[in-house]
Amino acid sequence: MYTRRAWLASAAGFAAVVVTGRAAAAAPRAEHELLVYKSPTCGCCKLWVDHMTASGFRATVRDEMNLNPMKAELGIPAKLQSCHTALVGGYLVEGHVPADVVLDLLERKPDALGLVVPGMPMGSPGMEGPRKDPYDVLLLRRDGSTSVFARR
């Protein structure tokens, strides 16, 4: 049985910021460890992971056939769910949340479970296509309530 505490504890090693150690002319770049749970057959999830890694996140991917028990235990209401769930810096990230918004979350450190983009909006990272629909990135609070964290 999955529990919110167990999932977040298992991701604790992914919450730390590490320095890349590159000997570049620019200042060292901090990378955030991202633990992603997704279906093994979902192409848009892979594209979202590619978006996140291109933005400096280090991703570990775990393919799961059924993510619903984990999402329920993490406290993600069914109406807010999407196709993949990630853990980073003690927060959950549900769905096609843009990398810059995740970085903003990690910098601001609100008292919340994390960020959600319900469904799979066209034009969001991993869902690029012929059109870009407007969508909201929601902050999911510990009591299950939400507020708009960013608009895209």
N, C-alpha and C positions, 0 to 999 in steps of 0.2 A: 504494500500500500504506500502510495506517495504521500508525503506531508510537505507542507510549505517549508517548514524548518529544515527538513532533510534535503530538499532540493536546493534551498539557498545555502545550506551548509556545504553541500557537495560542490557548489560553485564558489565557495570562499576562496579557493586558490586562484580563481579567475578574476577576483575582485581587485587584486593588487595591480598597480601600475608598474611596468617594467621599462627600463631604459634599453634602447636597441643596441647600444654599444658601437654604432657605426662611427667610423672616423671621417665624417663629412665636414665640409666647411661650415655648414649651418649648425645651429645648436642641436644637441641630441633630441630626438623625437620620442615622446612618451607613447607607448602603445597600451591599449586596454585589452584585457583578455575577455573574449566573448565566447560563451558556451551556448551553442545553438542546437535545439531539438527540432527535427523536421521529419517529414515523410521521405523515405528513400526515393520516391518517384516524382517528387515535386520539383519541376524546373525553375519556377519563379523563386522558390526558397534558395536554390543554389545561386541564382542571379542576385538576390538580396545579400547573401553571404559575400559574393564577389564585390558588391558595392561597399560593404562594410570593411572588407580587407583593403580595398583600394583607398579607403579613408583612414587607414592606420590602425584598424582593429586587428587583433590576432584571434582568429576563430578556430575553435574546436567544434566539429560537427558530430552530433549523435543522431543517427537515423533511427526512428521509432515508427512502428506500424500504427500505433494508437496513442495519440497525444492527449486525448480527452481527459483521462484520469489525472495526468500531471497538471493540465490547465485548471481543472476544478480544484485541485489541492492548493495550487498557487493563488487561487482566489480570482481567476479571470472569468467573469460572467460570460455565459454562452453567447449573448448578443454582442459581446466585444471581441470575440475570438477571431483569429485569422488562421493561416496555414502553418505558421512556425512560431516558436517561442524561444527567446534567448535570455540569458542571464548575464549581467555585467555590472560590476561595481556594487553588488547588493541589490540591484533592481532587476525587474523583468522587463523585457521588450517584446511585445506581442505584435506580430505582423510587419508590414512594410514601412517601418519607421525610418526616416532618413538619418544617415550617420551624423550630420551636424546637429540634429535635434537630440540624439542620444548624447553627444558630447556636451550639449547645453544642460541636459539633465544631470550628467556627472559633475559638471561644474557647480550648478546651483544646489544640488543635494537636497531636494525637497523631501519632506516626510511623506512618502508614498510607496506603493508597491512598484510602480514603474509607468511605462508608456504603452499605449495601444493605438493601433490603426485597425479598426474593425474591418472585416472583409478584405477585399483585394482591389483597391482603387486603381483604375488605369492611370498610368503616368507616375505612380509611386515607385521607389527603387525596387527593381526586380519585376515590375509590371509595366515597363516602358512599352510603348506601342504607338499607334497612329493618333492617339489623342491623350490629353492630360486632363483628368477630371479633378476639380478642387476637392480637398479632403482635410479633415482635422486630425491632428495627433492629440490624443487625450491623455491626461495625467490620471492614472487610476490610483485613488486613495485607498488606504487600508480598510476603510468602511465600505468599499465598493462603489462609492460615488466617483464621478469624473468631472473634470473641467478641461477646457481647451488649453493645451500647452503650446501648440503651434498650429498655424494654418498654412496649407500648401495649395 
